[in-house]
Amino acid sequence: MENKDYPLEKIRNIGIIAHIDAGKTTTTERFLYYTGLNYKIGNVDEGTTTTDWMPQERERGITIVSAAISTFWRDCRINLIDTPGHLDFTAEVERALRVLDGAVMVLDAEEGVQSQSETVSRQADKYKVPRIFFINKMDKLGADFFRTLGLIRNRLGSPAVAYTIPIGKEQNFLGVVDLLEQKAYVWRDEEALGAKFEIEEVPADLLDEVKKYRNELIEKISETDDSLMEKFIHGHEPSVEELKLALRRAVTEYKLVPRRG
């Protein structure tokens, strides 16, 4: 599969951007592991990550230069670009943003929006790079998904909307609820390193929260599509497939920024 020639429409250039220590390189390692490119997940502290290849990066545990690596998912070739998070290397981030189709912006669930988060967000705005916010480290002490979502909207001025909400937090973090599908994705097998999950019913204690944020998500998506807005106004809920297609258009056209946990 790796030697196959991919047409341009099946190639995605995706950057991982964030403040330092938010978990960019670790997130990149997960991408490579879950897509089957790597058989194990590299560790930043041990200097075994794929994209931090320079001796200085492995010694310091930080990304200094942007690194690109290709992986494959379904029928697409994905060129992942892991960018630096330190302010001193912000020019590297800007250089990478010029060629991206989209970006995953990683945020620490406890730290929220940090100084370099604001910098890379402005850079992404400059080049009109569609992006998804990924709130990382939900198992960290002090992690707060909803506070971070508020900071994204207030400090970054981003039209962010939740696509998933977490099940638990800190040491009780178990998984996420997909708001459109109304399904819970739960990770119980720690030895699988996140590669295996169970699909379950939404926990009873989250039903009200899921309804609230699902309605908000549907409303925000519908606002970007006239035909869906017509349905929404008349009390008819669009289908999940219609909503997903409209959401994809809204993201690529820079109208919405979905948030996943």
Helices and strands as residue ranges (DSSP letters): G 8-10, E 11-18, H 24-34, H 55-60, E 67-73, E 76-82, G 87-89, H 90-97, E 102-108, H 115-126, E 131-136, H 145-155, E 160-162, E 164-167, G 170-172, E 175-178, E 183-186, G 190-192, E 198-200, G 204-206, H 207-222, H 226-233, H 240-252, E 257-260
